[in-house]
Amino acid sequence: MSLLWNAAGIAGIAAVVFGVMYNALWNHLTLKPFWNIAISSTLNLIGSMAAVWLFSKEIFELIAPWFPGMWLFSIVLHVIGFYFYVRIDSRKKAEELNKVLK
């Protein structure tokens, strides 16, 4: 039974991180990009580590010393993702404005 609760916990963590936190952070809050990247990287890594802990405490203990490197890698990936997101979003908005002007 505890396996099912752990699976439900992992699903809940993923739902909160990807369904609620990312949506609120990138679409509704008006923070500077630095803070969006820092908050999303930190909460993403905390959620991932919590999911790993629910999956296996032994694996969590094995990867816990690598936490600072994973956080830095997460920040780098979020910066790259933010760069591409902004480019795509600005193109879409430019196309919408061009349609309005025509």
C-alpha positions in Angstrom: 0.0 0.0 0.0 2.9 2.4 0.7 4.1 2.0 -2.9 0.7 3.4 -4.1 1.0 6.3 -1.7 4.5 7.0 -2.9 3.4 6.9 -6.5 0.5 9.2 -5.7 3.0 11.5 -3.9 5.3 11.6 -6.9 2.4 12.4 -9.2 1.3 15.1 -6.9 4.7 16.7 -6.8 4.9 16.6 -10.6 1.4 18.1 -10.9 2.3 21.0 -8.5 5.7 21.7 -10.1 4.7 21.5 -13.7 1.0 22.2 -13.6 0.8 25.0 -11.0 4.2 26.4 -10.3 5.5 26.8 -13.8 2.2 28.2 -15.1 1.9 30.8 -12.3 5.6 31.7 -12.4 5.9 32.2 -16.2 2.4 33.3 -17.2 0.9 35.2 -14.3 3.6 36.6 -12.0 5.6 39.6 -13.1 9.0 38.9 -11.6 12.3 39.6 -13.4 13.7 36.8 -15.5 16.5 36.2 -13.0 14.0 35.5 -10.2 11.8 33.3 -12.4 14.8 31.2 -13.4 16.1 31.0 -9.8 12.7 30.1 -8.3 11.8 27.6 -11.0 15.2 25.9 -10.9 15.2 25.6 -7.1 11.6 24.4 -6.8 12.1 22.0 -9.7 15.1 20.5 -8.1 13.5 20.3 -4.7 10.5 18.5 -6.2 12.7 16.2 -8.2 14.7 15.3 -5.1 11.5 14.7 -3.1 10.2 12.4 -5.8 13.5 10.5 -5.8 13.2 10.2 -2.0 9.7 8.8 -2.3 10.9 6.4 -4.9 14.0 5.1 -3.1 15.8 6.5 0.0 19.0 4.7 -1.0 19.1 6.4 -4.4 18.4 9.7 -2.7 21.3 9.2 -0.4 23.5 8.3 -3.4 22.7 11.4 -5.4 22.3 13.9 -2.5 26.0 15.0 -2.5 25.5 16.1 -6.2 22.8 18.6 -5.3 24.8 21.8 -5.9 26.0 20.6 -9.3 22.4 19.6 -10.2 21.2 23.0 -9.1 23.7 24.8 -11.3 22.9 22.5 -14.2 19.2 23.2 -13.7 19.9 27.0 -13.8 21.8 26.6 -17.0 19.0 24.6 -18.6 16.4 27.1 -17.4 18.3 30.0 -18.9 18.5 28.2 -22.3 14.8 27.3 -22.1 13.9 30.9 -21.2 15.9 32.2 -24.1 14.1 30.0 -26.6 10.7 30.6 -24.9 11.2 34.4 -25.2 12.2 34.2 -28.9 9.2 32.1 -29.8 6.8 34.2 -27.7 8.0 37.4 -29.2 7.6 36.0 -32.7 4.0 35.0 -31.9 3.2 38.4 -30.5 4.8 40.1 -33.5 2.7 38.0 -35.9 -0.5 38.8 -33.9 0.3 42.6 -34.1 1.0 42.3 -37.8 -2.4 40.7 -38.3 -4.1 43.4 -36.3 -2.4 46.1 -38.4 -3.5 44.5 -41.7 
